[in-house]
Amino acid sequence: MLSGIYVPLITPFDTAGDVDLGAFEKLAHHVLDEGAAGLVALGTTGEVAMLSGEERDAVIAASLRVCAERDVPLIVGVSGNDTRSTIAGLRALPDGVTAALVPVPYFLRPSERGVIAHFEALAEVSPVPLVIYHIPYRTGQQVSAATLRHLGAHPMIAGVKYAAGGIDQDAVDLLGDLPEGFDVLGGDDLFVSPLLALGASGGIIASAHLATARFVELVDAWRAGNAAQARELGHRLAMISGALFAEPNPTVIKGVLHEQGLIPTAEVRLPLLAAGQPAIEAAQRRLNQWM
């Protein structure tokens, strides 16, 4: 079900600091015009932790309008580090959502048996398939390939966003023996090309707000077996991603999008601070150089 480049959309703010839904929808159409396979709403890149419940509902509604119009999948982030509240979030999802992106439980750090029990409990009641969000440097929770493979055998668990901070042994083991119908999406922008080379089906890539078509081209090149083209393009895109992550995500991305006229401001909400102009200019130079 999960293939290609999904863009985890930023949340634009207007000059009054409110969510700008018009700019959000414009940006969503822009990345889809560039070839993105689908959208992710309410991810980390969307500053979901800083949005009110009403704002989150409005972002989901705007995302559904765009995805229905364009006939593309919508993945919605459902946060929570305990099972009961996560179930409530899943049950509250409106019709039209394709899948839910759910992080491995954070802060509590359960055992791997607890992680399995958590996701199996979610999968039994979720109205939509689940995509596990594996990001141990944020959750403090390492999950083995064996655990992900076990969970991937569940019919309501569609895949994993794999963001382990590099290519580790578990990534190699998992991609070498995937359960049927279970997809791996790269979640670390710098390492999406190596994951695609190992057999990932796509990526949820914040950097794909910019150079969207080139990230789509990267997936297509690996899929076609054109390793020389994919390696060269992957190196260039990694350099761009490095510049876009020079300050906390999504601050530089927002700065560049604002410079390009795609969003009304580069504002973020505390505790994030807007990226400095040198970082924005450096990222723009990388884009101009390589794209």
Secondary structure, DSSP 4 states (H G I P E B T S, - for coil): ---EEEEE----B-TTSSB-HHHHHHHHHHHHHTT--EEEESSGGGTGGGS-HHHHHHHHHHHHHHHHHHT--EEEE---SSHHHHHHHHHTPPTT--EEEEEPP-SS---HHHHHHHHHHHHHH-SS-EEEEE-HHHHS----HHHHHHHHTSTTEEEEEE-SSS--HHHHHHHTSPPTT-EEEE--GGGHHHHHHHT--EEE-GGGGSSHHHHHHHHHHHHHT-HHHHHHHHHHHHHHHHHHTSSSTTHHHHHHHHHTTSSS-----TTS-PPPHHHHHHHHHHHHHH-
